[in-house]
Amino acid sequence: MATNPPKGDGHRYGAVRNRSQVLNPITKIWTKRGPDGKFMDGKADGTPFKGVSKEK
C-alpha cells in the first residue's frame, strides 16, 4: 500500500470531496457549499479555505 510520507504531519493531499467554495464579491468572504448545495460556513479573515475546490 502506498503512503504519503511523513505520516501524521496533519495535512491533506488533494481537495475535500463534495464541497466547494465561492467568494462573495460584496462582503469579500469565502463561503463553503456542502454536498447538497447549501451554504455551510463563511471564513471571517478573507482568505480561502484550504483544501476546498473553488467554483468558477
NORQUIRA-V410356 format. One record per backbone hydrogen bond with DSSP energy under -0.5 kcal/mol. CO is the residue of the C=O (numbers start at 0). NH is the residue of the N-H. E is the energy in kcal/mol with one decimal. If there is no record, write none. Layout:
CO&NH&E  CO&NH&E
//
This chain:
2&4&-0.7  5&8&-0.9  11&13&-0.6  15&18&-0.8  18&52&-0.6  19&32&-3.1  20&54&-2.7  21&23&-0.5  21&30&-2.7  22&24&-0.7  23&27&-2.2  23&28&-0.5  28&23&-2.2  29&42&-2.4  30&21&-2.2  31&39&-3.3  31&40&-0.7  32&19&-1.4  33&36&-1.7  37&33&-2.6  40&31&-3.1  41&43&-0.6  42&29&-0.5  42&45&-0.8  48&51&-0.8  50&15&-3.6  52&20&-1.8
//
